[in-house]
Amino acid sequence: MAKGNHLFDCYSPPDITFERGQGAWLTTDTGERYLDFIAGIAVNALGHAPKDIADAVTEQMGKLWHLSNMFLVPGQLELSEKYCRDLPWADKVFFQNSGTESLELAMKTARRYQYGEGREQRYDIIGFSGAFHGRTFAAINAAGNPKYLEGFGPRLPGFIHVPFGDHDALEAAVSETTAAILVEPVQGEGGVRALPPECLRGLRKLCDDNDILLIYDEVQCGAGRTGQLWAHQWVEGGEPDIMAVAKGVGGGFPLGAVIASEEAAKHMVPGTHGTTYGGNPLAMAAGNAVYDRISDDGFLEHVRDVSNMFRQSLAGLKDEFPELINDVRGKGLLVGLQMVNPGDNLVAKTHALEHKLLVGTAGDNVLRMAPPLVISEADAREAVERLRAVFRGMETAE
Ligand SMILES: Cc1ncc(COP(=O)(O)O)c(C=O)c1O
């Protein structure tokens, strides 16, 4: 019997092979073009194959690929300086390769801080329902989604969950064993839900009042996606102590980082953490080049302008199809359409593929979009036209 392919069956991709990409457009091996409004789930911030990033990585490839952190990598000094320059609360950075690894380190940093301050009984991390932090053991336990925990042995101790946005439940959960509160300022997988500004400020105060560290997971909502460099920057007075980032910061090159205040990072001393690949010269070439683009005022202004236009058009679609679309959610170019009928998010995603538009889904019956941040208004209009065709088809099928 033929063996089929040799990949784990954790994914079931459609029968399409993409061969190359440019901006928000992908081309298959048979020459068909697709409009990409999910961008590797908020990764290709600068679109596909951006020339300046490709040039930076190619140049580095001709010089030095890998050293390990036994030796200083100048690109790390440069990029950490840029991150901390633009974040008043931030002083220290550790580079990783992915989002979930960055979350691991963010949580380790918080627990280690409490330990170093003589409060070793404080190791609980409080998180919110609907959260997603990646697929390592700590990340699935921190998020607490039963779907992702099933079959992987006993739950790890030290993780507490409260309903999303329930401030009373959160206050009740805080105790002498709390090390940190972990939250996505805009929940991605949970249904593209932005936390209201007063919540972020409330979290900051709650943490200050109780010697707790505040950790933001900006893996999906950071790197310019919401129209600010980092999503929490929309809210004055809602700064974290520790932030995990990834996805867009590498623009497609595997890169993550933990950014922390001097105080929060002070007990992460030699021997407490390490990585072979994290922050290698190639990743730093990509990370520096991406950051130079997205931190530019004009770039973020573009994200705000094009996302406003896109969201207005989506609100128009909601008015046009009230029996299908319940809500337009999210922030900037992290956008969700919550559907009326259960399961319609998946139906719409499947139909969108037939219309050569790539979108994703999220919890809470949401159709998720996270296009490259460099999309033009014409790209956004084209996506809306294709979505209109999708919803017309669903309307007549009902
Ligand atoms: C908010 C958030 N945190 C963490 C992760 C995990 O990142 P990675 O898949 O790079 O490990 C993701 C990935 O989707 C995410 O959306």
The ligand as a Gaussian input file, in Angstrom:
#p B3LYP/6-31G(d) Opt

LIG

0 1
 C       -1.256000      35.443000      20.794000
 C       -0.337000      34.323000      20.408000
 N        0.595000      33.928000      21.279000
 C        1.461000      32.942000      20.984000
 C        1.400000      32.287000      19.774000
 C        2.380000      31.183000      19.468000
 O        3.280000      31.586000      18.501000
 P        4.115000      30.495000      17.664000
 O        3.145000      29.748000      16.819000
 O        5.117000      31.313000      16.896000
 O        4.776000      29.615000      18.662000
 C        0.439000      32.665000      18.836000
 C        0.344000      31.963000      17.533000
 O       -0.635000      32.006000      16.850000
 C       -0.456000      33.706000      19.165000
 O       -1.398000      34.110000      18.297000

